[in-house]
Amino acid sequence: MITSDEALNLDRVPASAIILGGGVIGVEFASVWRSFGAEVTIVEMAPQLLPLEEEASAKVLQRVCRRRGNQLELGTPFPVRSATPDSGVQVTLGNGKQLEAELLLVAVGRGPVSAGLGYEEMASR
């Protein structure tokens, strides 16, 4: 189980990955890793990728992701049942489906780091 910070420091592309979170960070890693040949499954609790964006935009992105070969599990709660770094990860989703991969990227709970860049002053003008 790794975060996006740790994913940036990997010295290789994983053969397979489960990405918890279909927001911007999760989708970016899915796209990059898939481009390098990784088998990727994105698990998102909301009914669409990029849950904070317009539904129409999310649907287009979902079609592109699927066409590229990414697996999507949308509207799916995600309890982790087992995660052992030596042998990969095994998870059981809230719908009972079981997934296995080399690693699990936890891409939820991430936010922008923009404090002190002057955006607050610009917004108050």
DRENSEMI-414239 format. One record per residue: residue in three letters; x, y, z of N, C-alpha, C in turn. Coordinates in steps of 0.1 Angstrom, whole numbers, plus 5000, padded with zeros to 4 digits. Example, Ala and Ser with C-alpha at 12.3 -4.5 7.8 and 13.67 -1.06 7.14 Angstrom:
# residues 2
ALA 5132 4943 5078 5123 4955 5078 5132 4967 5078
SER 5128 4978 5071 5137 4989 5071 5129 5000 5079
END
This chain:
# residues 125
MET 5009 4988 5000 5000 5000 5000 5009 5012 5000
ILE 5007 5021 4990 5015 5033 4989 5007 5045 4987
THR 5012 5057 4989 5006 5070 4986 5011 5075 4973
SER 5006 5086 4968 5011 5092 4956 5025 5097 4958
ASP 5028 5102 4970 5042 5106 4972 5052 5095 4970
GLU 5048 5083 4976 5057 5071 4974 5057 5066 4960
ALA 5046 5067 4953 5045 5063 4939 5055 5071 4930
LEU 5056 5084 4933 5066 5092 4925 5080 5088 4927
ASN 5083 5081 4938 5097 5076 4941 5099 5062 4936
LEU 5090 5055 4930 5092 5042 4925 5103 5042 4915
ASP 5111 5032 4915 5122 5031 4905 5117 5022 4893
ARG 5105 5018 4892 5099 5010 4882 5084 5012 4880
VAL 5079 5007 4869 5064 5008 4868 5059 4994 4873
PRO 5049 4994 4881 5043 4981 4886 5037 4974 4874
ALA 5037 4961 4875 5031 4952 4865 5015 4954 4866
SER 5011 4956 4878 4996 4957 4880 4994 4966 4892
ALA 4983 4974 4892 4980 4983 4903 4965 4984 4905
ILE 4961 4985 4918 4947 4989 4921 4949 5003 4927
ILE 4941 5012 4921 4941 5026 4926 4929 5029 4933
LEU 4930 5032 4946 4918 5036 4954 4917 5051 4953
GLY 4906 5055 4945 4903 5069 4943 4904 5073 4928
GLY 4893 5077 4923 4892 5081 4909 4892 5096 4907
GLY 4898 5103 4916 4900 5118 4914 4912 5120 4905
VAL 4916 5133 4905 4927 5137 4896 4940 5129 4898
ILE 4944 5127 4910 4957 5120 4913 4955 5105 4908
GLY 4945 5098 4912 4943 5085 4908 4942 5083 4893
VAL 4935 5091 4886 4934 5090 4872 4947 5093 4865
GLU 4955 5103 4870 4968 5106 4864 4977 5094 4865
PHE 4978 5088 4877 4987 5076 4878 4982 5065 4869
ALA 4969 5062 4869 4963 5052 4860 4967 5054 4846
SER 4966 5066 4841 4970 5069 4827 4985 5067 4824
VAL 4993 5071 4833 5008 5070 4831 5012 5055 4832
TRP 5007 5048 4842 5011 5034 4844 5006 5026 4832
ARG 4993 5028 4828 4988 5021 4817 4996 5023 4804
SER 5000 5036 4802 5008 5039 4790 5021 5031 4790
PHE 5026 5027 4802 5038 5019 4802 5035 5004 4804
GLY 5023 5000 4802 5019 4986 4801 5014 4980 4814
ALA 5012 4987 4825 5006 4982 4837 4991 4979 4835
GLU 4987 4968 4842 4973 4965 4843 4968 4973 4855
VAL 4958 4982 4852 4953 4991 4863 4938 4990 4865
THR 4934 4990 4877 4920 4990 4881 4918 5002 4890
ILE 4909 5011 4887 4906 5023 4895 4893 5019 4903
VAL 4893 5021 4916 4882 5019 4924 4877 5032 4930
GLU 4865 5036 4927 4860 5049 4931 4846 5047 4938
MET 4844 5053 4950 4832 5051 4957 4820 5059 4951
ALA 4823 5070 4945 4813 5078 4938 4809 5071 4925
PRO 4798 5074 4919 4793 5068 4907 4801 5072 4894
GLN 4811 5081 4895 4818 5085 4883 4833 5088 4887
LEU 4842 5088 4877 4855 5093 4879 4854 5108 4881
LEU 4864 5114 4887 4865 5129 4890 4851 5133 4896
PRO 4848 5128 4907 4835 5131 4913 4831 5146 4915
LEU 4841 5154 4916 4839 5168 4918 4837 5176 4905
GLU 4838 5169 4894 4836 5176 4881 4822 5173 4875
GLU 4820 5179 4863 4807 5177 4857 4805 5163 4852
GLU 4793 5158 4853 4790 5144 4849 4794 5142 4834
ALA 4791 5151 4825 4794 5149 4811 4809 5148 4809
SER 4817 5156 4815 4832 5154 4814 4837 5141 4819
ALA 4831 5137 4831 4835 5124 4837 4832 5113 4828
LYS 4820 5113 4821 4817 5102 4812 4826 5101 4800
VAL 4831 5112 4795 4840 5112 4784 4853 5106 4789
LEU 4858 5110 4801 4870 5105 4806 4869 5090 4809
GLN 4858 5085 4814 4856 5071 4817 4856 5063 4804
ARG 4851 5068 4793 4852 5061 4780 4866 5060 4776
VAL 4874 5070 4777 4888 5070 4773 4896 5061 4781
CYS 4893 5061 4794 4900 5051 4803 4898 5037 4800
ARG 4885 5034 4797 4881 5020 4794 4888 5016 4780
ARG 4887 5025 4770 4893 5022 4757 4908 5019 4758
ARG 4915 5026 4768 4929 5024 4770 4932 5011 4777
GLY 4922 5005 4783 4924 4992 4789 4923 4993 4804
ASN 4920 5004 4810 4919 5005 4825 4906 4999 4829
GLN 4906 4992 4840 4893 4986 4846 4888 4996 4856
LEU 4875 4998 4856 4869 5008 4865 4858 5001 4873
GLU 4859 5004 4886 4849 4999 4896 4844 5011 4902
LEU 4832 5016 4897 4826 5029 4901 4814 5026 4910
GLY 4812 5035 4920 4801 5033 4929 4804 5021 4938
THR 4816 5019 4942 4820 5007 4949 4827 5010 4962
PRO 4822 5007 4974 4829 5008 4986 4841 4999 4986
PHE 4851 5003 4994 4864 4996 4993 4870 4993 5006
PRO 4866 4982 5012 4873 4978 5025 4885 4969 5021
VAL 4897 4972 5026 4909 4964 5024 4908 4952 5033
ARG 4909 4940 5028 4909 4928 5036 4923 4923 5038
SER 4932 4925 5029 4946 4919 5030 4955 4928 5021
ALA 4966 4931 5027 4976 4938 5019 4990 4934 5025
THR 4997 4926 5017 5010 4921 5021 5020 4925 5011
PRO 5029 4934 5014 5039 4940 5004 5047 4929 4997
ASP 5051 4918 5003 5059 4909 4997 5052 4901 4985
SER 5039 4899 4986 5033 4891 4976 5022 4899 4969
GLY 5022 4912 4970 5012 4920 4963 5001 4923 4973
VAL 4990 4927 4967 4978 4930 4975 4966 4922 4970
GLN 4957 4919 4979 4945 4913 4976 4934 4921 4983
VAL 4924 4925 4976 4913 4932 4983 4900 4927 4979
THR 4890 4928 4988 4876 4925 4985 4868 4937 4985
LEU 4862 4941 4974 4854 4953 4973 4840 4951 4981
GLY 4834 4962 4983 4821 4962 4990 4810 4953 4983
ASN 4812 4952 4970 4802 4943 4962 4806 4929 4961
GLY 4817 4925 4969 4821 4911 4970 4832 4907 4959
LYS 4834 4916 4950 4844 4913 4939 4858 4913 4945
GLN 4867 4903 4942 4880 4903 4947 4890 4907 4936
LEU 4900 4915 4940 4910 4920 4931 4924 4917 4936
GLU 4933 4914 4927 4947 4912 4931 4956 4921 4922
ALA 4967 4926 4928 4976 4934 4920 4990 4934 4928
GLU 5000 4939 4921 5013 4941 4927 5013 4951 4938
LEU 5005 4962 4936 5005 4973 4946 4992 4980 4946
LEU 4989 4986 4957 4977 4994 4960 4981 5008 4962
LEU 4976 5017 4953 4979 5032 4955 4967 5038 4961
VAL 4969 5044 4973 4958 5051 4979 4959 5066 4975
ALA 4949 5069 4966 4949 5083 4960 4937 5091 4965
VAL 4932 5088 4977 4921 5096 4982 4927 5105 4993
GLY 4920 5116 4996 4924 5125 5007 4935 5134 5003
ARG 4939 5135 4990 4949 5144 4986 4943 5157 4983
GLY 4950 5168 4985 4945 5181 4981 4956 5190 4976
PRO 4952 5201 4970 4963 5210 4965 4971 5216 4976
VAL 4983 5219 4972 4993 5226 4981 4995 5239 4975
SER 4987 5249 4978 4988 5262 4971 4989 5273 4981
ALA 4989 5270 4994 4990 5281 5004 5003 5289 5002
GLY 5002 5302 5003 5013 5311 5002 5018 5314 4988
LEU 5010 5310 4978 5013 5313 4964 5006 5325 4959
GLY 4998 5332 4967 4992 5344 4963 4978 5343 4958
TYR 4972 5331 4958 4959 5329 4953 4948 5336 4961
GLU 4950 5336 4974 4941 5342 4983 4940 5357 4980
GLU 4951 5364 4978 4951 5378 4975 4944 5381 4962
MET 4946 5372 4952 4941 5374 4939 4925 5373 4939
ALA 4921 5363 4948 4906 5361 4949 4899 5372 4955
SER 4906 5380 4964 4899 5391 4971 4899 5404 4964
ARG 4905 5404 4952 4905 5416 4944 4892 5419 4937
END
